[in-house]
Amino acid sequence: MTQLDTHVTHFETYEARENAFRRHVYNLVPRKHGSPRLFWQDYARIDYRRIAHLAGHPMAWISSNPRDCLAFGSAQQVLNAAGMSLGRYFNARSIAEKFDLLDLRHQPLRTLSGGETVKLALAKAYIAADTCQRFYVASPFVWLAPANHHLFNTVLQRFADKQADIGIFVLTGETCPDAALPSTHAQAAIANGPNFQITTRRLSIALDAAISQLGNPPAMARVSDTTLSLISPCLIRGANGAGKSLLAKTLAGVAKHTGTATLLSGANTHRPRMLFQDVIAQLMLRPIHRLLNPDSQNLFENISDHVHRFINDGKPSSDATPLAGSLLATKCALAAARIAERPRALILDEPDWGLSRPAAIAFVFAVIQAAHDYDVPLLIISHKSWWRHCVNSRLFIDKHRLPRNDRSSAANILFTITISAQSCAGHMVS
């Protein structure tokens, strides 16, 4: 078996890792975490001559956003296109089954979860191993739940058996299965978190609004009726594709649905807000100062200062602008802008994406403290076990895909989602 560590290069920052990955793929993935100017600079630097010279030595790659290497509308189309390069019979169904994609083959790509998307990217790479002599991947473990890590190992072993050149680019702490408890300074941030309540009644969430299905009812996910009283911060867990982000988007009012989905807390009246895993897409190439008004600017500076205090175990940073131009600064600014609105809750979707483990822990605890100061509950969606001892309540999401003959043609229900909660840190939830 191949040894993971022999292929891994660790980086302290998102920017350093992206620069290294981009060099290995000849600038095929321009920067999207900077300004439009940087994007077009990188686009102009795509080394077509070098790529043409190496046409006889093709490479497979998966960027930190796996959608970058998926150019088609569905999983079936992606697998078929990858198989066309083999020049021989190709059984797309068997590959889909190997990567747990059978039920997702004809689902529009835009409706797949982050974990399902990276499973598809891994399946494509597995097919490409027959013809590619190099394999480069950035942060594969951020998107995958632990139960699916074996799929990455399967792909890695296949390339190793072909004696391919392998490069795995990760952030510090990303490959560690667990983490020690945060500092005493950080743990103090979770004390006395505000209570909140989640209620769902006859809830069905639309999964797709693709133009190709215009005139047909959209595919739906049905959610069990639930009333849960919880305490912030709250950890939301579940398998890849279980519906964690889907439920969060519904609570935040950004997913089309029927029925009722409410999150109530304290005196705050604005709808819950969400920080997506892919914050770069949420930024929409705007500079940080465009995100902030005077209130949120002060909060941004406060969060930034606490990030460094948590990293330095309570000591302030000596650098006046320590986060300038970084993805971490972008996350701090987006969080500050949302907390300043005093929403009923702030939901962080996989907040460690793009951050080393120390930076992710510092960022989350800084945001928890800022949110609690504004009486805003904080919810964390994550596969990482880092957070399990650092929250006051936990929410579990489970998906049950319906057999085809059980699906209602009128409602077009593809699967059901159940929600349950658990006490932790001495607190009880119901």
C-alpha positions in Angstrom: 0.0 0.0 0.0 1.2 3.5 -0.7 2.1 5.8 2.2 0.2 9.0 2.3 3.0 11.0 4.0 5.4 10.3 1.2 3.3 12.4 -1.2 2.1 15.2 1.1 3.4 18.7 1.2 2.1 20.9 4.1 1.5 24.7 3.9 0.7 27.2 6.5 -1.7 29.3 4.4 -4.3 28.9 1.7 -2.4 31.3 -0.5 0.9 29.4 -0.3 -0.8 26.1 -1.1 -2.8 27.5 -4.0 0.4 29.0 -5.5 2.2 25.6 -5.3 -0.8 23.7 -6.8 -1.2 26.2 -9.6 2.5 25.9 -10.6 2.1 22.1 -10.8 -0.9 22.3 -13.1 0.7 25.1 -15.3 -1.7 27.8 -14.1 -4.8 26.0 -15.4 -6.7 27.1 -12.3 -6.5 30.9 -12.1 -6.8 32.6 -8.7 -10.3 33.4 -7.6 -9.5 34.5 -4.1 -8.0 37.8 -5.2 -9.1 40.6 -7.5 -10.4 40.2 -11.1 -7.0 41.6 -12.1 -5.2 38.6 -10.5 -7.6 36.2 -12.1 -6.9 37.5 -15.6 -3.2 37.7 -14.9 -3.2 34.0 -14.1 -5.4 33.3 -17.1 -2.8 35.0 -19.3 -0.1 32.9 -17.8 -1.6 29.5 -18.7 1.4 27.7 -20.2 -0.2 26.3 -23.3 3.2 25.6 -24.9 4.3 23.6 -22.0 1.0 21.8 -21.9 1.3 20.9 -25.6 4.8 19.7 -25.1 3.6 17.4 -22.3 0.5 16.2 -24.2 2.0 12.7 -24.3 2.3 12.7 -20.5 -1.2 13.8 -19.4 -2.1 14.6 -15.7 -5.1 14.3 -13.5 -5.8 16.9 -10.9 -8.4 17.9 -8.3 -8.3 21.5 -7.0 -9.4 22.7 -3.6 -12.8 23.3 -5.1 -13.5 20.0 -6.9 -16.1 21.6 -9.2 -13.1 23.2 -11.1 -12.4 19.9 -12.8 -16.0 18.9 -13.6 -17.2 20.4 -16.8 -20.5 18.6 -17.4 -24.0 18.7 -16.1 -24.4 15.4 -14.3 -22.2 12.6 -12.8 -23.1 10.3 -15.7 -21.9 12.8 -18.2 -18.6 13.3 -16.3 -17.9 9.6 -16.1 -18.8 9.0 -19.8 -16.5 11.8 -20.9 -13.6 10.4 -18.7 -14.2 6.9 -20.2 -13.9 8.2 -23.8 -10.2 8.8 -23.3 -9.6 5.0 -22.6 -10.2 3.8 -26.1 -11.8 0.6 -24.9 -15.0 -0.6 -23.3 -15.8 1.3 -20.2 -18.5 0.4 -17.6 -19.6 3.7 -16.0 -22.0 2.0 -13.8 -19.4 -0.1 -12.0 -17.3 3.0 -11.4 -20.3 4.8 -10.1 -21.0 1.9 -7.7 -17.4 1.8 -6.5 -17.6 5.5 -5.5 -21.1 5.4 -4.1 -22.6 7.5 -6.9 -25.2 5.1 -8.4 -28.2 7.0 -7.1 -26.6 10.3 -8.1 -25.7 9.6 -11.7 -28.5 11.6 -13.3 -28.8 14.3 -10.7 -27.7 17.7 -11.9 -24.1 18.5 -10.7 -25.2 21.7 -9.1 -27.4 19.8 -6.7 -24.6 17.6 -5.3 -23.1 18.3 -1.9 -19.4 19.2 -1.6 -18.6 15.6 -0.5 -20.6 14.1 -3.3 -18.8 16.4 -5.7 -15.4 15.3 -4.6 -16.4 11.7 -4.8 -17.2 12.3 -8.4 -13.9 14.0 -9.0 -12.2 11.0 -7.4 -14.1 8.7 -9.7 -13.0 10.7 -12.7 -9.4 10.6 -11.5 -9.6 6.8 -11.0 -10.6 6.4 -14.6 -7.8 8.8 -15.7 -5.2 6.7 -13.9 -5.0 4.4 -17.0 -3.7 7.2 -19.2 -2.3 9.9 -16.8 1.2 9.8 -15.4 0.7 12.5 -12.8 -1.9 13.1 -10.1 -2.1 16.4 -8.1 -4.8 17.1 -5.5 -5.4 19.9 -3.1 -7.0 19.3 0.4 -9.0 16.1 -0.4 -9.9 15.6 3.3 -11.7 18.9 3.8 -14.7 17.8 1.7 -14.8 14.1 2.6 -16.4 12.7 5.7 -14.1 10.2 7.5 -16.2 7.3 6.3 -15.3 8.2 2.7 -11.5 8.6 3.2 -11.0 5.1 1.8 -12.2 6.4 -1.6 -9.3 8.8 -1.8 -6.9 6.0 -0.7 -8.3 3.8 -3.5 -7.5 6.5 -6.1 -4.1 7.2 -4.6 -3.2 3.5 -4.6 -4.2 3.2 -8.3 -1.9 6.0 -9.3 0.9 4.6 -7.2 0.5 1.2 -8.9 0.9 3.0 -12.2 4.1 4.6 -10.8 2.7 8.0 -11.4 4.1 11.2 -10.0 1.7 12.1 -7.0 1.4 15.4 -5.2 -1.0 16.0 -2.3 -1.1 19.7 -1.2 -2.6 20.2 2.3 -2.8 22.8 5.0 -1.1 22.2 8.4 -3.1 19.9 10.6 -5.5 18.8 7.8 -4.5 15.1 7.8 -4.6 14.8 11.6 -7.6 12.7 12.7 -8.2 14.7 15.9 -7.0 17.7 17.8 -6.2 18.6 21.4 -8.7 20.9 23.2 -8.3 24.6 22.5 -6.6 26.9 24.9 -8.3 28.1 28.1 -8.7 31.5 26.5 -10.5 29.9 23.5 -12.7 27.7 25.7 -14.0 30.7 27.6 -15.7 31.9 24.3 -18.3 29.1 24.4 -19.6 29.9 28.0 -23.1 31.0 28.4 -24.1 30.7 24.7 -27.6 31.8 23.8 -30.5 29.4 23.4 -32.3 28.9 20.1 -35.0 26.7 18.7 -35.3 24.9 15.3 -38.8 23.9 14.1 -39.7 22.1 10.8 -43.3 21.3 9.8 -44.3 19.5 6.5 -41.0 20.8 5.1 -40.0 19.8 1.5 -36.9 21.4 0.0 -36.3 21.8 -3.8 -33.1 20.2 -5.0 -33.0 21.6 -8.5 -34.3 24.4 -10.7 -32.5 23.4 -13.9 -33.7 24.9 -17.2 -33.6 21.4 -18.7 -36.4 20.4 -16.3 -38.5 23.4 -17.0 -42.2 22.4 -16.8 -41.5 19.4 -14.6 -41.8 19.4 -10.8 -38.3 19.9 -9.2 -36.8 17.0 -7.2 -37.5 17.5 -3.5 -36.1 16.4 -0.1 -38.7 15.9 2.6 -37.7 16.8 6.2 -39.1 15.1 9.3 -41.2 17.3 11.6 -39.0 18.5 14.4 -38.9 20.9 17.3 -35.5 21.2 19.0 -34.2 23.5 21.7 -30.4 24.0 21.5 -27.6 26.0 22.9 -24.9 27.9 21.0 -22.4 26.9 19.7 -24.0 23.9 18.0 -22.3 21.4 15.9 -24.2 20.0 12.8 -22.9 16.6 11.7 -23.9 14.0 9.1 -22.5 12.0 6.2 -21.5 13.4 2.8 -24.8 14.4 1.1 -26.9 13.9 4.2 -28.5 17.4 3.7 -26.6 19.5 6.3 -26.0 22.4 4.0 -29.4 22.0 2.4 -31.1 22.4 5.7 -28.9 25.3 6.7 -29.7 27.1 3.4 -33.4 26.6 4.1 -33.1 28.0 7.6 -31.3 31.0 6.1 -34.0 31.5 3.5 -31.9 30.8 0.4 -33.3 27.5 -0.6 -36.7 27.1 -2.3 -39.1 25.1 -0.1 -42.7 24.4 1.0 -43.8 24.0 4.6 -42.1 25.6 7.6 -38.5 25.9 8.6 -37.7 28.4 11.4 -34.8 29.2 13.7 -35.8 31.5 16.6 -33.5 33.1 19.2 -33.7 36.0 21.6 -34.7 39.4 20.4 -32.9 39.3 17.1 -35.4 39.4 14.2 -33.3 39.3 11.0 -33.2 35.9 9.2 -30.3 33.5 10.0 -27.2 34.1 7.9 -24.7 31.6 6.5 -21.1 31.6 5.6 -20.7 29.0 2.8 -17.8 26.6 2.6 -16.6 28.1 -0.7 -16.4 31.7 0.7 -14.6 32.7 -2.5 -17.8 32.3 -4.5 -19.7 34.2 -1.8 -17.2 37.0 -2.0 -17.9 37.5 -5.7 -14.5 39.1 -6.2 -15.4 42.1 -4.0 -12.6 43.7 -2.0 -13.0 43.5 1.8 -13.8 47.2 2.3 -16.9 46.8 0.1 -18.3 44.3 2.6 -18.0 46.5 5.6 -19.8 49.5 7.0 -18.5 51.4 10.2 -20.3 48.9 12.6 -19.0 45.8 10.8 -15.6 47.3 10.3 -15.1 47.6 14.1 -16.4 44.1 14.5 -14.0 42.9 11.8 -11.1 44.4 13.7 -12.3 42.8 16.9 -12.6 39.4 15.3 -9.1 39.7 13.7 -7.6 40.7 17.0 -9.2 37.7 18.7 -8.0 35.3 16.0 -4.4 36.2 16.9 -5.1 36.1 20.6 -6.5 32.6 20.3 -3.5 31.5 18.2 -1.1 33.1 20.7 -2.9 31.9 23.8 -4.2 35.3 24.8 -1.4 37.5 23.6 -2.3 40.3 21.1 -0.6 40.4 17.7 2.3 42.8 17.2 1.3 43.2 13.6 -1.2 46.0 12.9 -2.6 44.4 9.7 -1.7 40.6 10.2 -4.5 39.3 8.0 -4.4 41.7 5.1 -5.1 40.1 1.7 -5.6 36.6 3.0 -8.5 34.2 2.8 -8.6 34.3 6.6 -9.2 38.0 6.4 -12.0 37.4 3.9 -13.7 35.0 6.3 -13.4 37.4 9.2 -14.9 40.2 7.1 -17.8 38.1 5.9 -18.6 36.9 9.4 -18.4 40.4 10.8 -20.7 41.8 8.2 -23.3 39.1 9.0 -23.1 39.3 12.8 -23.4 43.1 12.7 -26.9 42.6 11.2 -27.9 40.8 14.4 -29.4 37.8 12.6 -31.3 35.1 14.5 -28.2 32.8 14.0 -25.0 32.6 12.0 -24.2 29.2 10.3 -20.6 28.4 9.4 -20.4 25.7 6.7 -17.1 23.7 7.0 -15.3 26.7 8.5 -11.9 25.0 8.3 -12.0 25.1 4.4 -8.9 27.0 3.3 -7.4 27.3 6.8 -4.8 25.4 8.7 -6.0 23.7 11.9 -4.6 26.3 14.2 -6.1 29.1 12.1 -9.5 27.4 11.8 -9.8 26.9 15.5 -8.8 30.5 16.2 -11.2 31.8 13.5 -14.2 29.8 14.8 -13.6 30.7 18.4 -13.2 34.4 17.6 -16.5 34.4 15.6 -18.2 32.5 18.5 -17.1 35.2 20.9 -18.2 38.0 18.6 -21.6 36.3 17.9 -22.3 35.7 21.5 -21.5 39.3 22.3 -24.4 40.2 19.9 -26.6 37.4 21.3 -26.3 35.6 18.0 -26.3 31.8 18.2 -23.6 30.1 16.1 -23.9 26.8 14.3 -21.0 24.9 12.8 -21.3 22.4 10.0 -18.3 20.1 9.9 -17.0 16.6 9.5 -14.0 17.4 11.7 -13.8 15.9 15.1 -12.0 19.0 16.2 -15.2 20.7 17.3 -17.0 17.9 19.3 -15.6 19.0 22.7 -16.0 22.7 21.9 -19.8 23.1 21.5 -22.8 23.2 23.8 -25.1 21.1 21.6 -25.0 18.8 18.6 -27.4 18.3 15.7 -27.3 15.1 13.6 -28.6 15.0 10.0 -29.4 11.7 8.4 -30.6 10.9 4.8 -32.8 8.1 3.7 -33.0 7.7 -0.1 -36.4 6.3 -1.2 -36.7 3.2 -3.4 -37.7 4.2 -6.9 -41.1 2.5 -6.6 -41.8 4.4 -3.4 -41.2 7.8 -4.8 -44.3 9.9 -5.3 -44.4 11.1 -8.9 -46.5 14.1 -7.9 -44.3 15.2 -5.0 -41.1 13.9 -6.7 -39.5 13.2 -3.4 -35.9 11.7 -3.8 -35.0 11.3 -0.2 -36.1 12.1 3.4 -34.0 13.9 6.0 -34.3 13.3 9.7 -32.9 15.6 12.4 -32.0 14.7 16.0 -30.0 16.3 18.8 -27.8 15.3 21.6 -26.7 16.8 24.9 -23.0 17.7 25.4 -20.9 19.7 27.8 -23.4 19.0 30.6 -26.2 20.7 28.7 -29.5 19.1 27.7 -31.3 19.5 24.4 -34.8 18.3 23.5 
